[in-house]
Amino acid sequence: MAYHYWNNAPKEVAFLRSPHRHLFSVICMIPVIGDNRELEFFMIQKDLIRYLRHKYELKTFGKSCEIFAKEIKKYLDAKYKRPCSVGVYEDGEKEEFEHLSLMDIHCIAR
């Protein structure tokens, strides 16, 4: 859970300029080499949860989902030394990830 706001929100959605709570979901795609678990899912998940809690949990940010996704992608790309794909979603709203290339950053927020 984190709080964020959008300073430049249009007048029609001016309420978004104030901090509001979301349950953010993060979906990551990390390419692997071969079929023998070069990267272990549980270890990646544990590391990512630790990173997210340290950086975002229970904090307030003037950042969009797109910015969150770019920051997480930068972290994962550096850690795993390969291009990763990251989606950040608000309150469980998701769409399919199939259309993303490994370099795409997307945010789906409704």
C-alpha angles and dihedrals in degrees: 000000000000140000125234140167139195112228094193098045113148118257092255090063099029090141087075088069088073122073112270132178126247137173100227122205123201125202118189131188116199119180116230132204116236128344101277102091099267085176121033113226095214092053092048091048093049092049093047093049090051091050093047094048092049095047105034118008115119092352131120121235138179088218135117127226087257091059091046089051093049092050092049091046091052090052094048095043090054095043097047097030095229138087111276130188121227133189123188119197134187122230097346096305107145142163131195117289096206095101095058123104118212092262098049124110115196137173122196110195125164 
